[in-house]
Amino acid sequence: MGTKAILAMVAAAGLVAAAMPAEAQQTQSRLFDITKNHKLRVCQFPLYYSISYRDPKTGEIKGIDADLSKELAKELDAKLEIVETSFGSFIADLQANKCDIGMFGVGATLKRAQAVEFSHPYLITNVYAVVRKEGKIKKWDDIDQKGVKVAVSLGSYIEPFMKTYLKNAEVVSIAPPNTREAELVAGRVDVDMTDFPTAIKVSDEFDWATYVTPAEKLAVTPYAYVVAPGDQIWLNYINLFVDTIKMDGRLKKYAEKNKLGPIVAP
């Protein structure tokens, strides 16, 4: 589907606004600026396996959102510019207009929705525990014990969940440039609490790693794209982009390429 066709559909989606008072209608949007300037600024966290991960050998960011951000730029006929961010800073970066959209597997939570707006979901995941094969954690019940240190990413949706869920183990919040995997390898933590993308990628890439699945799904969370609040035209376009890549097979294609097929959102 070309840019002109999608723009027409976005405009049609906003026809309801015609009945609103003139002063209430939106007249400016990032969408207009992007298509005029032919530049799309995408916030990405370059340490997220399978999502947006910088290959240490090539320096290239790879993953499903590396692929899909290129598809979005193509639809907009825009040059893609990657703006590095983190889970602890992406909200401030969006509000400060450092990027037009966040595309890096952001968990759509009610708390975050107070500050930013989310697209329709494109992935759905829950919590997994990455451990060392030779470590002391063999099953899920081994985790919430005194003396066990559990790593989470600072600012991730998993961080507040684990702080409430775990009663005995110590939660250790890891901020870049440090990584949970490095802390786990070094033995400074016993468990890396993460999502499906990271659990699969780490266990595939490192022979010392495996993952443990809880008996029941915990913190089931949709992943969506994120934009600054107040721009319904831009959000309409991003929602249509998500719906379009679901229908034309691009979402499935890039999910399977990055081993994320099982968590594609319906």
C-alpha positions as CSV (number, residue, x, y, z in Angstrom):
1,M,0.0,0.0,0.0
2,G,1.5,3.3,-1.0
3,T,1.9,6.5,1.0
4,K,-0.9,8.4,-0.8
5,A,-3.3,5.5,-0.3
6,I,-2.5,5.3,3.4
7,L,-2.7,9.1,3.9
8,A,-6.2,9.0,2.3
9,M,-7.3,6.3,4.7
10,V,-5.9,8.2,7.7
11,A,-7.8,11.3,6.5
12,A,-11.0,9.2,6.1
13,A,-10.5,7.9,9.7
14,G,-10.6,11.5,10.9
15,L,-13.8,12.5,9.1
16,V,-15.7,12.4,12.3
17,A,-13.7,15.5,13.3
18,A,-15.7,17.4,10.7
19,A,-18.6,17.6,13.0
20,M,-16.5,19.2,15.8
21,P,-16.2,22.9,16.3
22,A,-13.4,24.4,14.1
23,E,-11.3,25.4,17.1
24,A,-11.3,21.8,18.3
25,Q,-10.0,20.3,15.1
26,Q,-6.3,19.3,14.8
27,T,-4.5,21.2,12.1
28,Q,-0.8,20.2,12.8
29,S,0.8,16.8,13.0
30,R,4.1,15.1,12.9
31,L,2.8,13.2,9.9
32,F,2.7,16.4,7.8
33,D,6.2,17.4,8.9
34,I,7.7,13.9,8.2
35,T,6.2,13.7,4.7
36,K,7.3,17.3,4.0
37,N,10.8,16.9,5.3
38,H,11.3,13.3,4.3
39,K,12.9,12.4,7.6
40,L,11.6,9.9,10.2
41,R,13.2,9.9,13.6
42,V,12.8,6.6,15.5
43,C,13.8,6.1,19.1
44,Q,15.3,2.6,19.6
45,F,17.0,0.9,22.5
46,P,20.1,-0.8,20.9
47,L,20.5,-3.5,23.6
48,Y,17.2,-5.4,23.0
49,Y,17.8,-8.8,21.5
50,S,15.5,-9.7,18.6
51,I,13.9,-6.3,18.8
52,S,16.6,-3.6,18.2
53,Y,20.0,-5.0,19.0
54,R,23.3,-3.5,17.7
55,D,25.4,-6.3,16.3
56,P,28.9,-5.9,17.9
57,K,30.6,-7.1,14.7
58,T,28.9,-4.8,12.2
59,G,27.5,-2.0,14.3
60,E,24.2,-2.4,12.6
61,I,21.0,-2.5,14.6
62,K,19.1,-5.7,13.9
63,G,15.7,-7.2,15.1
64,I,12.1,-7.0,14.3
65,D,11.8,-3.2,14.9
66,A,15.0,-2.5,13.0
67,D,13.2,-4.2,10.1
68,L,9.8,-2.6,10.6
69,S,11.2,0.9,11.2
70,K,12.7,0.6,7.7
71,E,9.3,-0.4,6.4
72,L,7.6,2.6,8.1
73,A,10.2,4.9,6.6
74,K,9.6,3.4,3.2
75,E,5.8,3.9,3.4
76,L,6.5,7.6,4.4
77,D,9.1,8.1,1.6
78,A,11.4,9.3,4.4
79,K,15.0,8.9,5.4
80,L,15.3,6.8,8.6
81,E,17.2,8.4,11.5
82,I,17.7,6.2,14.6
83,V,17.8,8.0,18.0
84,E,19.2,5.9,20.8
85,T,17.2,5.8,23.9
86,S,16.5,3.4,26.9
87,F,13.5,2.2,28.8
88,G,14.3,4.8,31.5
89,S,14.5,7.8,29.2
90,F,12.2,7.2,26.2
91,I,9.2,9.0,27.6
92,A,11.3,12.1,28.2
93,D,12.9,11.8,24.8
94,L,9.4,11.7,23.1
95,Q,8.1,14.6,25.1
96,A,11.3,16.6,24.3
97,N,10.7,15.9,20.5
98,K,14.0,14.0,20.1
99,C,12.1,11.5,18.0
100,D,8.8,11.0,16.2
101,I,8.1,7.5,17.5
102,G,9.5,4.8,19.7
103,M,9.8,1.4,18.0
104,F,11.6,-1.1,20.3
105,G,9.1,-3.4,21.9
106,V,7.7,-1.0,24.5
107,G,5.2,-2.6,26.9
108,A,1.9,-0.8,26.8
109,T,1.1,-0.3,30.4
110,L,-1.6,1.9,32.1
111,K,1.1,3.9,33.9
112,R,3.0,4.7,30.8
113,A,-0.2,5.6,29.0
114,Q,-0.5,8.6,31.4
115,A,2.4,10.2,29.7
116,V,2.5,8.8,26.1
117,E,0.1,7.2,23.6
118,F,0.3,3.6,22.3
119,S,-0.5,2.1,18.9
120,H,-2.4,-1.1,18.4
121,P,-0.2,-4.0,19.7
122,Y,2.0,-6.0,17.4
123,L,3.5,-8.5,19.9
124,I,2.2,-9.9,23.2
125,T,4.6,-11.5,25.8
126,N,5.0,-12.4,29.4
127,V,7.8,-12.9,31.9
128,Y,10.6,-15.5,31.6
129,A,13.7,-16.1,33.7
130,V,17.1,-16.5,32.0
131,V,19.6,-18.4,34.2
132,R,23.0,-20.0,34.0
133,K,22.8,-23.7,33.2
134,E,25.3,-24.5,36.0
135,G,23.7,-22.0,38.4
136,K,21.6,-22.6,41.4
137,I,18.3,-21.8,39.8
138,K,16.8,-24.9,38.2
139,K,13.1,-24.3,38.4
140,W,10.8,-21.3,39.0
141,D,10.3,-22.1,42.7
142,D,14.0,-21.6,43.2
143,I,13.9,-17.9,42.4
144,D,12.0,-16.2,45.2
145,Q,14.4,-17.3,48.0
146,K,16.6,-15.3,50.3
147,G,20.0,-14.6,48.9
148,V,18.9,-14.8,45.3
149,K,19.5,-11.7,43.2
150,V,17.2,-11.0,40.3
151,A,18.2,-8.6,37.5
152,V,15.6,-6.4,35.7
153,S,16.1,-3.5,33.2
154,L,15.7,-0.1,34.8
155,G,12.5,1.5,33.5
156,S,11.0,-1.7,32.0
157,Y,7.5,-2.9,32.8
158,I,9.1,-6.0,34.4
159,E,10.8,-3.9,37.1
160,P,7.8,-2.7,39.1
161,F,6.0,-6.1,38.6
162,M,9.0,-8.0,40.1
163,K,9.3,-5.7,43.0
164,T,5.8,-6.5,43.9
165,Y,5.8,-10.2,42.9
166,L,9.0,-11.3,44.7
167,K,8.8,-11.4,48.5
168,N,12.2,-12.8,49.4
169,A,14.6,-12.4,46.5
170,E,16.4,-9.1,45.9
171,V,15.5,-7.2,42.7
172,V,18.6,-5.5,41.1
173,S,17.7,-2.8,38.5
174,I,20.3,-2.7,35.7
175,A,20.9,0.5,33.7
176,P,22.9,1.0,30.5
177,P,25.7,0.7,29.6
178,N,25.6,-2.4,31.9
179,T,23.5,-5.3,30.7
180,R,21.6,-8.0,32.6
181,E,23.4,-10.7,30.6
182,A,26.8,-9.4,31.6
183,E,25.7,-9.3,35.3
184,L,24.5,-12.8,35.0
185,V,27.7,-14.1,33.4
186,A,29.8,-12.4,36.1
187,G,27.7,-14.0,38.8
188,R,26.6,-10.7,40.3
189,V,23.0,-11.8,39.8
190,D,21.4,-15.2,39.7
191,V,18.5,-14.6,37.4
192,D,17.7,-12.2,34.5
193,M,14.0,-11.5,34.4
194,T,13.0,-10.8,30.8
195,D,10.5,-11.3,28.1
196,F,10.2,-13.9,25.3
197,P,12.4,-12.1,22.8
198,T,15.3,-11.8,25.1
199,A,14.9,-15.3,26.6
200,I,15.0,-16.9,23.2
201,K,17.8,-14.8,21.9
202,V,20.1,-15.2,24.9
203,S,19.6,-19.0,25.1
204,D,20.3,-19.3,21.4
205,E,23.4,-17.2,21.4
206,F,25.1,-18.3,24.6
207,D,25.8,-21.9,25.5
208,W,25.9,-21.0,29.2
209,A,22.3,-19.8,29.2
210,T,18.8,-21.4,29.4
211,Y,15.4,-20.1,30.5
212,V,12.8,-21.1,33.0
213,T,9.1,-20.7,32.4
214,P,6.6,-19.9,35.2
215,A,3.8,-22.3,35.8
216,E,1.3,-19.6,34.8
217,K,1.8,-16.6,32.6
218,L,2.9,-13.6,34.5
219,A,2.6,-9.9,33.6
220,V,1.1,-10.6,30.1
221,T,1.9,-7.4,28.2
222,P,1.2,-6.1,24.7
223,Y,4.1,-4.5,22.9
224,A,3.2,-1.4,20.9
225,Y,4.7,1.6,19.2
226,V,4.7,4.8,21.2
227,V,4.2,8.4,20.3
228,A,3.9,11.7,22.2
229,P,0.4,12.6,23.3
230,G,-1.9,15.1,21.5
231,D,-1.3,14.1,17.8
232,Q,-4.3,11.9,16.8
233,I,-3.5,12.2,13.1
234,W,0.0,10.7,13.6
235,L,-1.4,8.0,15.9
236,N,-4.1,7.1,13.4
237,Y,-1.4,6.6,10.8
238,I,0.7,4.4,13.0
239,N,-2.3,2.3,13.9
240,L,-3.1,1.9,10.2
241,F,0.6,0.9,9.6
242,V,0.3,-1.8,12.3
243,D,-3.0,-3.1,10.9
244,T,-1.5,-3.1,7.4
245,I,1.6,-5.1,8.2
246,K,-0.6,-7.6,10.0
247,M,-2.8,-8.0,6.9
248,D,-0.1,-8.0,4.2
249,G,2.2,-10.5,6.1
250,R,5.1,-8.2,6.8
251,L,4.7,-8.5,10.6
252,K,4.6,-12.3,10.4
253,K,7.6,-12.3,8.1
254,Y,9.9,-10.2,10.3
255,A,8.6,-11.8,13.5
256,E,9.6,-15.3,12.1
257,K,12.9,-13.9,10.8
258,N,13.8,-12.8,14.4
259,K,12.3,-15.9,16.1
260,L,9.3,-14.0,17.5
261,G,6.5,-15.8,15.6
262,P,4.9,-17.3,18.7
263,I,4.2,-13.9,20.2
264,V,2.7,-12.0,17.2
265,A,-0.4,-10.1,18.3
266,P,-3.7,-11.1,16.6
